[in-house]
Amino acid sequence: MKNKMMNKINIVDGNITEILDDSVKISKANTMTDIVQIEINVLKDTDLTIIYQNAHKMKFDITIKMAKNISCNIYELKLQGKYKISYNYVLNENSLVNIYKIHDVEKINEMTVIHLAGEKAKLNYLLKTISTDKEKYDVMVYHKAKNTISEIINNGVNIKEGSLKFEVSSFVPKNNIDCILAQNNRIINLTNHKCEIRPNLFIDENDVIASHSAHIGKCNDEEMFYLMSRGITMKEAENLIIKGFLLKGLTEYKDEWEKIIDKYWR
């Protein structure tokens, strides 16, 4: 896999190696439990890649904190293994964070808590996953200050023995005006197994803009019809739609992700 980013953390079977400059600091807690605890502090504008490659079942507790007035892109790739993982993100005043997650794992239970703790903090969150077994994602976004923005996009394709669930909750307390929050969740389910999406908006302030969408189904009928009317077979049309769906919105690591997609849809 190409190292496109200056700052990179590799986590292989719980062993952590990093290549970091002075924009990122990492600390690993000593613990007697089987949970790997990591705290990452982002101090300056930067890009950060985190790659997980774990052959065994692993548990992680990860905190990522953003300093004020910074812009950061975080690219996370989980490429194998079974995970139970919790994230705690803290975005301070005027911080802009783009999170891109790519998952091709055996099984995962992931809890993500995001604190928009300072005014004008902005988060863009994009998850892409291919689910072959049980996967569950809980995302909670707390708008703790005025003028904060969050956009959460979860996209998954469910195959084989997969069972995929997204639960997304956004919170805005009273007096935190001018917040913007959006949720967009979609699952293409190619099995007879149950998939779920639970979008939740908990808003105690009128002066906000909020939206959510949730869709579970097969490939889009109109897109399938259009492609097949051009002489493309049903299987080829389905493959093209899935590949476009899983690649949409990604900026880095698209070539690597496309190779993973090709393992399942050739």
PyMOL commands that set and color helices and strands:
alter all, ss='L'
color gray80, all
select helices_A, chain A and resi 221-228+234-247+254-264
alter helices_A, ss='H'
color red, helices_A
select strands_A, chain A and resi 7-12+15-19+24-28+35-42+46-53+57-66+71-78+82-91+96-103+107-116+122-131+134-143+149-158+163-172+179-189+196-203+208-217
alter strands_A, ss='S'
color yellow, strands_A
deselect
rebuild
show_as cartoon
